[in-house]
Amino acid sequence: MNEDVVGELQELAYSRLIPLRVTLELTLRCNIRCTHCYNFDRGLPRAAGGAELGFDEIRSLLDDLRQAGTLYLSLTGGEAMVHPRFWDVLDEAAARHFAVTVLSNGTLLSEGNCDRLCAVPALDGVSLSVYGARDETHDGVTRVRGSFRRTMEGARRLRDRGADVLLKLVVLGANAHEVGEMIRAAEEEGFAHSIDTTITGRYDGTLGSLDTRADLATLEALYRGPLRGLLEERLAHPSDDEFKCNCARANAAVTSTGDVYPCIAAPLKAGNVREERFPRIWRDSPVFAWIRGLRVADFATCAPCPLKAWCRRNAGSALLLHGDYTGVDPWTCGEAEIIRGVMDESP
């Protein structure tokens, strides 16, 4: 779809409180064990969580999302493709005419699975996370040998079949030395790509994932080097609407156990679809009403801060660090200071 049209849809959804984009987490199960995983530490035993939504519950939810006005549906996990009814869910989403994006680690993209994915007319794209430019780096993050090879082979299979593939290049301390190479490799192979420097605490309340971040000195070197071209200045004095993101206004997420969040990166529970239907949660949740009513002044640390023009504030990062949606993550503040320093320099 034309980018201008998408932008207009997003603006309309924001103004009219339509959940245009919803992320559906199908499962917490995963076939790799990433060191930075935000759900829980994949390297440690984990207590059993709640029961995942059953297939009939998912079908009912998809009906409710369509009723509420959702157009863009992202399927994620864990690893979405390990869900035993993944293909059935995809078919149900296609039958309801969602534009579906699959968020995946890419290791299950066999020839047959790529054929099957690309035969789905509702497929809007596939986003694959990449953690290095070579096997030893990427596999060191996933802790599964051969995962880099399988991910990149899957990406090429999808690309060659005409699917839109986005490589999400995640910046970590373990791969910072390869970021430039990761970008070049994506460009040389013709892949669209994004850069993600945000690593958050885990949803189980532990913070070990933060140890995988690139430190600020390393981040500064990256912004002076391979990431320099990505920097742009934002509004120094944004309005209330300009300061806030699309959380709870045009975006939402539903977890594998039915909890409804403002987005998958901000686990602030607004309700559960097993207790209330999604349209009612979206319309009546006090949590969503509170988020929608926030003003810049309600962000006590951010409001007077001179770094807003360079800040990439993430509500989920602050929320997971100390439980405050309107708070700050000092690492993000440090990133903003770095970006200001780099952009203030003469070209």
Backbone hydrogen bonds, N-H to C=O, Kabsch-Sander energy under -0.5 kcal/mol:
donor,donor_aa,acceptor,acceptor_aa,energy
6,V,2,N,-2.3
7,G,3,E,-2.5
8,E,4,D,-2.1
9,L,5,V,-2.5
10,Q,6,V,-2.6
11,E,7,G,-2.3
12,L,8,E,-2.4
13,A,9,L,-2.8
14,Y,10,Q,-2.5
15,S,11,E,-2.3
16,R,12,L,-2.1
17,L,13,A,-0.8
18,I,13,A,-2.2
20,L,18,I,-2.6
21,R,250,A,-2.5
22,V,72,Y,-2.4
23,T,252,A,-2.0
24,L,22,V,-0.5
24,L,74,S,-3.4
25,E,23,T,-0.6
25,E,254,V,-2.9
26,L,24,L,-0.8
26,L,76,T,-2.7
27,T,76,T,-0.6
33,R,142,T,-2.6
35,T,141,V,-1.8
37,C,34,C,-1.2
42,R,34,C,-0.6
42,R,40,F,-0.8
44,L,41,D,-1.6
53,L,256,S,-3.1
58,I,54,G,-2.3
59,R,55,F,-2.5
60,S,56,D,-2.2
61,L,57,E,-2.2
62,L,58,I,-2.6
63,D,59,R,-1.9
64,D,60,S,-2.1
65,L,61,L,-2.6
66,R,62,L,-2.1
67,Q,63,D,-2.1
68,A,64,D,-2.1
69,G,65,L,-0.9
69,G,66,R,-0.8
70,T,65,L,-2.6
71,L,20,L,-2.1
72,Y,20,L,-2.5
73,L,71,L,-0.6
73,L,99,A,-2.2
74,S,22,V,-2.4
75,L,101,T,-2.7
76,T,24,L,-2.3
76,T,74,S,-0.5
77,G,78,G,-0.8
78,G,29,R,-0.6
79,E,29,R,-2.9
80,A,78,G,-0.6
80,A,103,L,-0.7
82,V,79,E,-1.9
83,H,80,A,-1.5
86,F,83,H,-2.0
89,V,85,R,-2.9
90,L,86,F,-2.5
91,D,87,W,-2.2
92,E,88,D,-2.4
93,A,89,V,-2.6
94,A,90,L,-2.4
95,A,91,D,-2.3
96,R,92,E,-1.0
97,H,94,A,-1.7
98,F,93,A,-2.0
99,A,71,L,-2.8
100,V,98,F,-0.8
100,V,122,A,-2.7
101,T,73,L,-2.4
102,V,125,G,-2.0
103,L,75,L,-2.9
103,L,101,T,-0.6
104,S,102,V,-0.6
104,S,127,S,-2.8
109,L,106,G,-1.2
110,S,108,L,-1.9
114,C,110,S,-2.5
115,D,111,E,-2.3
116,R,112,G,-2.2
117,L,113,N,-2.6
118,C,114,C,-2.5
119,A,115,D,-0.8
120,V,117,L,-1.7
123,L,120,V,-1.8
124,D,100,V,-3.9
125,G,100,V,-1.2
126,V,164,D,-2.4
127,S,102,V,-2.5
128,L,126,V,-0.5
128,L,166,L,-2.9
129,S,104,S,-1.5
130,V,168,K,-2.6
138,H,134,R,-2.2
139,D,135,D,-3.1
140,G,136,E,-0.9
141,V,137,T,-1.2
141,V,138,H,-0.7
142,T,138,H,-2.2
143,R,139,D,-2.0
144,V,139,D,-0.7
147,S,144,V,-1.6
150,R,146,G,-2.2
151,T,147,S,-2.6
152,M,148,F,-2.6
153,E,149,R,-2.4
154,G,150,R,-2.3
155,A,151,T,-2.3
156,R,152,M,-2.2
157,R,153,E,-2.2
158,L,154,G,-2.4
159,R,155,A,-2.5
160,D,156,R,-2.8
161,R,157,R,-1.0
161,R,158,L,-0.7
162,G,159,R,-1.7
163,A,158,L,-2.3
165,V,163,A,-0.6
166,L,126,V,-2.6
167,L,192,A,-2.7
168,K,128,L,-3.0
168,K,166,L,-0.7
169,L,167,L,-0.9
169,L,194,S,-2.8
170,V,130,V,-2.1
170,V,168,K,-0.8
171,V,169,L,-0.5
171,V,196,D,-2.9
172,L,170,V,-0.5
173,G,212,T,-2.9
175,N,172,L,-0.8
176,A,172,L,-1.1
178,E,175,N,-2.5
179,V,176,A,-1.2
182,M,178,E,-2.8
183,I,179,V,-2.3
184,R,180,G,-2.4
185,A,181,E,-2.6
186,A,182,M,-2.0
187,E,183,I,-2.4
188,E,184,R,-2.9
189,E,185,A,-1.7
190,G,187,E,-1.1
191,F,186,A,-2.8
192,A,165,V,-1.0
194,S,167,L,-2.2
196,D,169,L,-2.5
199,I,197,T,-0.6
202,R,206,T,-2.7
203,Y,38,Y,-3.3
204,D,39,N,-0.5
205,G,202,R,-1.8
210,L,207,L,-1.8
211,D,208,G,-1.4
212,T,209,S,-1.8
213,R,210,L,-1.3
219,L,215,D,-2.6
220,E,216,L,-2.4
221,A,217,A,-1.7
222,L,218,T,-1.8
223,Y,219,L,-2.5
224,R,220,E,-1.6
225,G,221,A,-0.6
225,G,222,L,-0.6
227,L,222,L,-2.7
228,R,225,G,-1.8
230,L,227,L,-1.6
231,L,228,R,-1.4
234,R,309,A,-3.4
243,F,239,S,-2.2
244,K,240,D,-1.5
248,A,251,N,-1.7
248,A,262,P,-1.1
249,R,246,N,-2.1
250,A,246,N,-2.6
251,N,246,N,-1.9
252,A,21,R,-1.7
253,A,261,Y,-2.1
254,V,23,T,-2.7
255,T,259,D,-2.8
258,G,255,T,-1.7
260,V,271,G,-2.6
261,Y,253,A,-2.6
261,Y,259,D,-0.5
263,C,266,A,-0.7
266,A,263,C,-1.6
268,L,266,A,-2.6
269,K,267,P,-0.7
270,A,260,V,-3.1
271,G,260,V,-0.6
273,V,258,G,-2.5
275,E,272,N,-1.9
276,E,272,N,-2.3
280,R,277,R,-0.6
281,I,277,R,-2.1
282,W,278,F,-3.2
283,R,279,P,-2.0
284,D,280,R,-3.4
285,S,281,I,-2.1
289,A,285,S,-2.3
290,W,286,P,-2.3
291,I,287,V,-2.3
292,R,288,F,-2.7
293,G,289,A,-1.4
294,L,290,W,-0.5
294,L,291,I,-1.3
298,D,295,R,-1.6
299,F,296,V,-1.9
300,A,298,D,-1.2
303,A,299,F,-3.3
305,C,302,C,-1.2
308,K,305,C,-0.8
310,W,307,L,-2.1
311,C,307,L,-0.7
311,C,308,K,-0.7
318,A,314,N,-1.7
319,L,315,A,-2.6
320,L,316,G,-2.6
321,L,317,S,-1.2
322,H,318,A,-2.3
323,G,319,L,-2.4
324,D,318,A,-0.8
325,Y,323,G,-0.6
327,G,324,D,-1.5
332,T,329,D,-1.2
333,C,329,D,-1.6
334,G,330,P,-2.4
335,E,331,W,-2.1
336,A,332,T,-2.3
337,E,333,C,-2.0
338,I,334,G,-2.0
339,I,335,E,-2.6
340,R,336,A,-2.5
341,G,337,E,-2.2
342,V,338,I,-2.5
343,M,339,I,-2.7
344,D,340,R,-2.1
345,E,341,G,-0.6
345,E,342,V,-0.7
